[in-house]
Amino acid sequence: MAICFSILLTLFSFVVAIHGSDVTTSTEELSLLNLPKRIARCHSTNRKEDVNVDIYIHYVDVNPSAPRSIIMVHGWPGLWSNWLHQIYAFKDEYHIVALDQRGFGSSTHPGDVQSSGTMFDLVGDLECVLKDAGIDSAICLGHDWGAQVCWEAARMRPDIFEAVAVAVVPYIQSSGPFVPMKDLAAHLPRLAYQIYFSDKTEEAVAELNKNIQKSLRSVYRSVNDPPPEEFLLSKSSFLDAYGPHQEIRPIPFMSTEEENYLIKQYSLQGFKHTLIFYTHENRYRSWEFSHNQGNHTITQPALAIYPTEDPVADWVHASKLLQSERYVPNLVVETIPAAHWVQIEKPEQFNEALRRWLNNLPKPNKHTEDKERIHINDEL
């Protein structure tokens, strides 16, 4: 059945992880503790109170002397540690920066969840972190909502983001009309939880914070250990499909160390500021900003890795309907038989595809075209 194009234009807005294939690579040799970390002080705005606020973005900073850099951006409900397999695979060749986005883990937030977490705000955070790390140009690698941030970063600042690689979410340009979440959910019932996150944000945060371990485990499920069929269908609860007393098994594709770290980091400030991706005002402002700029084509080299078993959507088909290749002319597409958390579930295959693409990138040239490129932000 054909899907309305206007719905696909905002397809990124209903991405959430509900399934996954089991990891085939052991994480015993990977450590979360031995990686150097830094904190960037970044300017931001609390639009509700109309004040400027400094926020502090925590990030991992590995191999700063490498000639080329990759910045890794997580989605919801993620952390920098979602990229652990990639950090260890590429840390000897690249300068790796992996951040906790504003409001996640130890990274602070300006305080206004409804309107102070737009895509252009988040791109600004990436710019701030890169500056703090002494990086002039980087490859942006994003998963889930982090993919959308990377697409927007490449669109807004081609002078900084020399290439973009994403997992799961294709590029959705903003030339079409804005579609409210309630209209999307009318066609796609599994988006009901996003109406809950948007319309009852404080209530949703309270529910998620009540049992952080259960909340995280509910999302990080696998194909072999899926959530209940009713999961995500409620407009008044995120976890009611599991029942109030049902214990959820450990995350099947993480080590104990990884899961414990995830839970500990979310316990610092809870989910209070992590629902920025779902609020109506943030979504509308993000669409409006891109729509009004009008520059919808991304000309940098791009890689999209689509999992073929993600029950949320057929991403290959969605990419074609969205005409991603038209707006991303230098796009390379790879598919991996995995579900939503593809970089964790199938790290060897993911890293192989990523490395193959990285090895074919043009050599960086910092002294020619970069200075001649137009800074899109400066046009505003």
C-alpha positions in Angstrom: 0.0 0.0 0.0 1.4 3.4 -0.9 2.2 5.7 2.0 1.4 9.4 1.8 4.5 11.4 0.8 3.8 14.1 3.4 4.0 11.4 6.1 7.3 10.2 4.8 8.7 13.7 4.8 8.6 13.5 8.6 9.4 9.8 8.9 12.3 10.5 11.2 9.9 11.8 13.9 8.6 8.3 14.8 11.8 6.4 14.9 12.2 4.4 18.1 14.0 1.2 18.8 11.8 -1.7 19.6 13.7 -4.7 18.2 17.2 -5.9 17.5 19.3 -8.9 16.5 21.6 -10.4 19.1 25.2 -9.2 19.0 27.6 -11.6 17.3 30.7 -10.0 18.7 31.8 -10.2 22.3 32.2 -6.9 24.1 34.4 -8.3 26.9 37.5 -6.6 25.5 35.7 -3.2 25.2 35.9 -0.9 28.2 33.9 2.2 28.9 36.3 3.3 31.6 39.6 3.7 29.7 38.5 6.3 27.2 39.5 10.0 27.7 36.6 12.4 28.3 36.2 16.1 28.0 33.5 18.8 28.7 32.7 21.5 26.2 31.0 24.8 27.4 28.5 25.7 24.8 26.2 28.7 24.3 22.4 27.9 24.1 19.1 29.6 24.5 16.2 29.0 26.9 13.4 30.2 24.6 10.7 29.8 27.2 12.4 32.3 29.5 14.1 34.2 26.6 17.6 34.0 28.2 20.9 32.7 27.0 22.3 29.8 29.0 25.7 28.0 28.9 25.4 24.3 28.8 28.1 21.6 29.3 28.4 18.8 26.7 30.3 15.7 27.8 32.2 13.8 25.2 34.8 11.1 24.6 37.9 12.4 22.8 40.2 9.7 21.4 43.4 10.0 19.3 43.4 13.8 18.8 46.6 13.6 16.7 44.9 11.6 13.9 44.6 13.4 10.5 40.9 13.0 10.1 38.0 13.2 12.6 34.6 11.4 13.1 32.0 12.8 15.4 29.5 10.2 16.6 25.9 11.2 17.5 23.4 9.0 19.3 19.6 8.9 19.2 16.9 8.2 21.8 17.3 6.8 24.3 21.0 6.6 23.7 24.4 7.8 24.9 27.9 8.1 23.4 28.5 4.5 24.6 26.1 3.2 21.8 29.2 3.7 19.6 31.6 1.6 21.7 32.2 -0.9 18.9 32.9 1.8 16.4 35.2 3.8 18.8 37.4 0.8 19.3 37.4 -0.2 15.7 38.5 3.2 14.3 40.3 4.8 17.2 43.8 4.1 15.8 43.1 5.7 12.5 40.7 8.6 13.3 40.3 11.3 15.8 37.1 10.1 17.5 34.6 12.3 19.3 31.4 10.8 20.7 29.1 13.0 22.7 26.2 12.8 25.0 23.6 15.2 23.4 22.2 18.0 25.5 20.0 16.6 28.3 21.4 13.1 28.1 23.7 11.5 30.7 26.0 14.2 32.1 25.4 16.8 29.4 23.2 19.7 30.6 20.3 21.4 29.0 19.1 25.0 28.9 15.9 23.9 30.7 13.1 24.4 28.2 12.2 21.0 26.8 9.4 22.2 24.5 11.3 24.6 22.3 15.0 24.7 23.1 16.0 21.4 21.5 15.6 22.0 17.8 17.8 20.4 15.1 19.7 23.6 14.6 20.3 23.8 18.3 21.7 20.3 18.3 23.9 21.1 15.2 25.2 24.1 17.2 26.2 21.7 20.0 28.2 19.6 17.5 30.0 22.7 16.3 30.8 23.7 19.8 32.2 20.3 20.7 34.3 20.2 17.5 35.7 23.6 18.3 36.5 22.5 21.9 38.3 19.4 20.5 40.3 21.5 18.1 38.6 20.1 15.0 38.0 22.2 11.9 36.4 19.5 9.7 34.7 16.2 10.6 32.7 13.3 9.3 29.3 13.1 11.1 28.2 9.6 12.0 24.6 9.4 13.5 22.1 6.7 14.5 18.3 7.2 14.8 17.7 10.8 15.9 21.4 11.3 15.7 21.2 10.5 12.0 18.7 13.3 11.5 21.1 15.7 13.4 24.0 14.6 11.1 21.9 15.1 8.0 21.0 18.6 9.2 24.6 19.3 10.2 25.8 18.4 6.7 23.0 20.6 5.1 23.6 23.6 7.3 27.4 23.5 7.5 29.1 21.9 4.6 32.2 23.9 5.5 32.5 21.9 8.7 31.0 18.5 8.0 32.9 17.1 5.1 30.9 13.8 4.9 27.9 12.2 6.6 27.2 8.6 7.5 24.0 7.4 9.1 22.3 4.3 10.4 18.6 3.7 10.0 17.0 7.1 9.1 17.3 8.4 5.5 17.5 12.0 4.7 14.2 13.8 4.9 14.3 17.2 3.3 12.0 19.9 4.5 10.6 21.4 1.3 7.2 19.9 1.8 4.5 20.9 4.4 4.8 20.3 8.1 2.7 17.4 9.3 1.6 17.4 13.0 2.1 14.2 15.0 -1.6 13.6 15.5 -2.0 13.5 11.8 0.8 11.0 11.4 -0.6 8.8 14.2 -3.9 8.7 12.4 -2.2 6.7 9.6 0.4 5.0 11.7 -1.0 3.8 15.1 2.4 2.9 16.5 3.1 6.6 16.7 0.6 7.0 19.6 3.4 7.1 22.1 4.8 10.2 20.4 1.5 12.0 21.0 2.0 11.0 24.7 5.6 12.4 24.7 4.5 15.6 23.1 1.2 16.4 24.8 1.9 15.0 28.2 5.7 15.5 28.4 5.9 15.8 32.2 3.7 12.8 32.8 5.8 10.7 30.4 9.0 11.8 32.1 7.6 10.8 35.5 6.6 7.4 34.1 10.0 6.8 32.5 11.9 8.0 35.6 9.9 5.7 38.0 12.0 2.7 36.9 14.9 3.7 34.7 16.2 0.2 34.2 12.7 -1.0 33.1 12.3 2.0 30.8 15.6 1.4 29.0 15.2 -2.4 28.8 11.7 -1.9 27.2 13.3 -0.1 24.2 16.5 -2.1 23.8 14.9 -5.3 22.8 15.8 -7.9 20.1 14.1 -9.9 17.5 14.5 -13.0 19.6 13.3 -11.2 22.7 10.8 -8.6 21.5 8.5 -6.3 23.5 4.8 -7.0 23.8 2.7 -6.5 20.6 0.9 -3.6 22.2 4.1 -1.7 22.9 4.0 2.0 21.6 0.3 1.9 20.9 -0.8 3.9 23.9 -1.4 7.7 24.0 -1.4 7.7 27.8 1.5 5.4 28.8 4.8 4.2 27.5 5.2 1.1 29.6 1.6 -0.1 30.1 2.1 -2.9 27.6 4.5 -4.6 30.0 2.2 -4.4 33.0 3.1 -2.8 36.3 4.9 -5.8 37.8 6.5 -7.5 34.8 10.3 -7.7 35.0 12.0 -7.1 31.7 15.1 -9.2 30.9 18.5 -7.6 30.5 19.4 -5.9 27.2 20.3 -8.8 24.9 23.0 -7.1 22.8 24.9 -5.3 25.6 27.4 -6.5 28.1 26.5 -6.1 31.8 29.0 -3.3 32.0 27.4 -1.4 29.1 23.8 -1.8 30.5 24.9 -0.8 34.0 26.6 2.3 32.6 23.6 3.2 30.5 21.3 3.0 33.6 23.7 4.9 35.8 24.1 7.7 33.3 20.3 8.0 32.9 19.9 8.1 36.7 21.9 11.3 36.8 19.1 13.5 35.5 16.5 11.0 34.3 14.6 11.5 31.1 13.6 15.0 31.9 15.3 16.7 28.9 15.6 13.7 26.5 12.1 14.1 25.0 13.2 17.2 23.0 13.0 15.3 19.8 9.2 14.7 20.2 7.8 18.0 21.3 5.6 19.9 18.8 7.4 23.2 19.1 10.9 21.7 18.6 9.7 19.7 15.6 7.9 22.7 14.0 10.8 25.1 14.6 13.2 22.5 13.1 11.1 22.1 10.0 10.5 25.9 9.6 14.2 26.6 9.8 15.2 24.2 7.1 12.1 24.9 5.0 12.8 28.6 4.9 16.4 28.3 4.1 15.6 26.4 1.0 18.9 24.7 0.5 17.8 21.0 0.6 20.6 19.3 -1.3 23.5 17.7 0.5 26.5 17.4 -1.8 29.1 15.8 0.5 29.9 12.1 0.3 27.2 10.2 2.2 26.6 6.7 3.5 23.3 5.3 4.7 23.3 1.9 6.4 19.8 0.5 6.6 18.8 -2.5 8.7 16.6 -4.9 6.8 14.7 -6.3 9.9 13.7 -3.1 11.6 9.9 -3.6 12.2 9.4 0.2 12.4 9.9 0.7 8.7 11.4 -0.6 5.5 14.1 2.0 5.3 15.3 1.1 1.8 11.8 1.6 0.4 11.3 4.7 2.5 14.5 6.2 1.1 13.3 5.7 -2.4 10.0 7.2 -1.8 11.7 10.2 -0.1 13.9 10.6 -3.1 17.0 10.6 -0.9 19.3 10.0 -3.8 17.9 13.1 -5.6 18.8 15.3 -2.7 22.0 13.4 -1.7 23.6 12.8 -5.1 26.8 11.3 -3.6 24.9 8.7 -1.5 26.1 5.1 -1.0 23.5 2.7 0.5 24.4 -0.4 2.4 22.0 -2.9 4.0 22.6 -5.2 6.9 20.3 -8.0 8.2 19.7 -6.5 11.6 17.1 -4.5 13.4 17.1 -1.0 14.9 20.4 -1.0 16.9 22.4 -2.2 13.9 25.8 -0.7 15.0 25.5 -2.7 18.3 23.8 -5.8 17.0 26.0 -6.4 14.0 29.1 -4.4 14.8 31.5 -6.4 12.5 29.2 -6.0 9.4 28.5 -2.4 10.3 32.2 -1.5 10.8 33.1 -3.3 7.5 30.6 -1.3 5.6 31.7 1.9 7.3 35.4 1.3 6.7 34.8 0.4 3.0 33.1 3.8 2.5 35.6 5.7 4.6 38.5 4.3 2.6 36.9 5.6 -0.6 36.5 9.2 0.6 38.5 11.9 -1.2 41.5 12.9 0.8 40.8 16.0 3.0 42.0 19.3 1.6 41.8 22.0 4.2 43.5 24.8 2.2 41.3 25.1 -0.9 37.5 24.7 -1.2 36.8 24.9 2.6 37.6 28.6 2.8 35.5 29.3 -0.3 32.4 27.5 0.8 29.5 29.6 1.9 28.6 29.4 5.6 24.9 28.7 5.5 24.4 30.1 9.0 26.0 33.4 7.9 23.2 34.0 5.4 20.6 34.3 8.1 
